[in-house]
């Protein structure tokens, strides 16, 4: 969980099941969210939040969002709830951490109830929460007879030609990436959208752990092959991270976080210029996948 600003000590102490990461400012918190991408909760000092409400509202959709205000009035609490907060708490001993847990669970429940949270409209892929639920179900089935599974996170990095695209064309590229990733794995595997520039793939059954590296390399090759958008070739770069069960743990959230963190830290691989040459020196044209 991400603790932002000067919060009471009873809210910021880490425990066996809650790990708090501190941020001194809203800008630092937004950077931490961009780096980690999947905190369960953001707990923020109300005075600091009030100094940058626009920045705070931009974070509200990223995790359960809790504002700490000493002796909050009903009017103050309603104002923050309208800005996307799951709860407004005083931070008094004995009620803070329990309320944080409730806020996280309320957000998860709302996500499972709202179809907009389960499917990415642009690509038709499941969102993070649906991906985690599917992974959790598979992990439960593997408790008695563990066999290798893997999560592959892919971070898409815009090259110069992709950065020049307008929003509509960039959404078209995202759809094309989703189609290629879906075509690159088995029907039993799951491809999900983690945001505008990230995807995750659940490889639900592997003969051997090293197979995950091979599939990840295949997916990168598919994603970096040039696209055709508006008649012009467009190339991307992709960084990947892999976590594996049982080697890296047996908790769905932990496996996804590890894969995402590794993808965020990895250098992106690109496919070269849209009209480069292959290993044999032949001209390599952009893929024709405008459908």
N, C-alpha and C positions, 0 to 999 in steps of 0.2 A: 504494500500500500504506500501511497505517496503522501507524505506529510509536508505541507507548505506553510512556511512562516513560523511565528512564535506560538507554539501550541503547548497546552499543559503536558507535563511529563507523563501523566497517566495515559495519555493518548499516543505518545511517540515511542514508548518503550517496546522493543521487539520481544516476541515470545516464540515458543515452539511453532505456533501455527499462524502468527502474524509477523511479517517482516516489514518494518517501516523504513522507507528511503526518504531522507530529508531534502527539501529544496527551500532556499532562502527567499525566492521571489517567484512571481508568476511566470516570468520569462524563463527562469531556470526549471520550473516545473514543466513548462511546455516542451523544453528540450529533453527532459527526462522521459516524458511521454513519447516523444518521437523516437527516442533511442530504444525504449523497452516495449512500447506499444500495447501492453496488456496488464496494467495494474488493475487490481480488483476495485480499489477505492482511492479517491483523492480527498484528503482531509485538509481543509484550508482555513487559516486564520481569517475571520470575518473582516477585520480592519484592513488587512492586506488585500483581501478579495475586493473590498470596496474601492481600493485605489486603482484597480484595473479591471472593471467589470466586463469589458469586452474580451480581454484575454481569458478571464475565468469562464465566460460563457463558451468560448471556443474549446475549452477542455471538458465541458460538462457532459458531452456525449461519449467521452473516451472511457469512463469508469463510473462507478457509484460516486456521487459528488456530495460531500458533507461539509457544511460551513459551521465553524465554531464561533459563537457569539456569546459572551457572558450576559446572562439574563436577557435573552432575546425577547422582544415584544412580538405579539401576534402579527402586527403589520410588517415588521422586519422579516419575520420568518416567511410570510406569504410572498414578499418581494423576491426572496432567494429561491423559493420553490418555483416561482414563475420563470426564473432564469435557468431552471433545469436541475436544481439541487434535489437530492433524494431526502435530505433531512437537514435541519438546523438544530444544533445542540449547544449546550452551555459549556460542556467539557468538565462538569463536576465529577469527582471520583465516583465510580460505581455505575455510571450510566453511559459513559462515552463509548467504550469499546463494544458494548452490547448493541448500542444504537448503530454503530458503524456496521456491524455484522448484519443487522436487520436491513440496513440501507442496501447493502450488497445483494442480499437475497431478494429484496423488492425489485431491484433493477433486473436481476436474472429472470424473475417471474414475469415481469413486463415484457422482456425480450421474447420469451417463449410464447407469450400470448399474442404478440403483434407480428403479423406476417412480414412487415417491413424490416423487422430485425432478423428474420430467418433467411431471407433471400436477397441477394444483391440485385437490384433492378437492372443495372447496366449489363451484367454478364449472365444473370440467371443462376449463378452459383450460390450455394449456401454461405451464410455469414459465419463469423467466428463461433458464436454460441452453438449453432447447430453442429458445426465441426467438432467442437469439444464434447458435445453430448454423444455424438456418434462414436468418437474415440473412447469415451468413458464406457459405453456399452460394450465395445470390443474388449477393452481391458478387463471388464468384469467377467467376460466369457473365458478369458485366458488365465484366470487365477489358478486353476488346477493344473492346466497343461500349457505353460508358457511356450510360445513360439514367436520368432522374431516379427516385429512390426516396426514401422518407421514413420516419422513425420518429416516431410521435406518442406521448408519454408523458402519461398522465392521472392527476393526483393528486386523489383524492376526499376532500373535507372534510365532516365531519359538521356539519349544522346543529343547532339546539337540539332539534328534534323527533327527528332521527336519533340524537342523543346519548342520548336517553331510552330507546332500544330495548334490549331484552335481547340477549344474544349470539346466540341462535337467530334472532331477527328480523333482526339486523344481517347475519347470514350469508345470509338470504333476500334482503336488499337487494343484497348483493354478487352473488348469482346473477342477479338482475334486471338489474343494471348490465351484467354479462357478456353476457346475452342481447341487450340493446339494442345494445351495441357490436358484437357479432357480426353482428347484423341490419343495422347501419349501414354495413358495408363489403362488398366483393366476396368471393366464395368463395375467390379466390386470395390475399386479404390474410390476415394472421395477427394474431389478438388473443391477448395473453398476460397472465397475472397476475404482478405484481411484488411482491405482498405483500398485506396486509390492506386497504390503502387506495390501491393504485396498479395501473395497467394500462399496457400498451404495445400499440401497433398498428403493424404493418409494412405500409406501402403499397408493394407490390412493383413497381408499374408506374404511372408518372404521365405524362400527356401533356406537362405543363409543371410546373415547380417550384411556382408559386403554387397549384396544385391542392391541395397538402398543407394549406394554410391553410383552404381551403374545406371539406375533409373533416374537419379538426379542429373547426371551428366546428359542423359537423353533429353530430359525436359529442358535443360538449359539450351541445348542445341536447337530444339524446336522453337524456343522463345526468342532466341537471338537471330534466327534466320530472318532476313528482311521481309517486311510486310509491304503491301501495296495499299496506299490510302490516297484517294483522289487521283489515281494514276501515277503517283510518285512513290518510289521506294523509301521506306522508313525502317531504320534499325534501332534496336534497344540493347541495353546491357543488363545482365542479370547476376545477382549474387545469391548463393544458396547456403542454407544451414540444415543440418540433419540431426535429429535426435532419434534414439532407438529404444524400444522396449525389448527385453527387460534391462538392458545395460544402463540406460539413463534414468530409470525410475518407472513407476507404475501409476503415476497421477497424470491425467490428461492435461490439465493446465500447465503442469511442470514440463511435460514433454513439448508442448507447443511453445512455451516461453523460451525453452532452451534452443529450439530450432530457429525461432525468430531472432534471438540474440546473436546466434552464430551467423545468420544471414546478414544482420545489420553490421557485424564486424568484418565480414568477408569482402575482399575486393571483387567488384563486378567483372564479369566476363562478357565481352562483346563479340559480335560476329564479323567485325571489320566493316569497311565501307559497304553501303548497299549494293554497289556494283564492283566488289572486289574480285579476287581470284581464288580458286580452290588450290589444294595441294599439288594438283597436276598442272597448274597454270591456266586452267580454263576459266573463261569469264563466268562469274557467278551472278545470276540475275535474281531479282527479288521474287519472293514467292507470290503466286497468284492466288490469294485467298480473300478476295474482296466480298465473298458471300457472307 
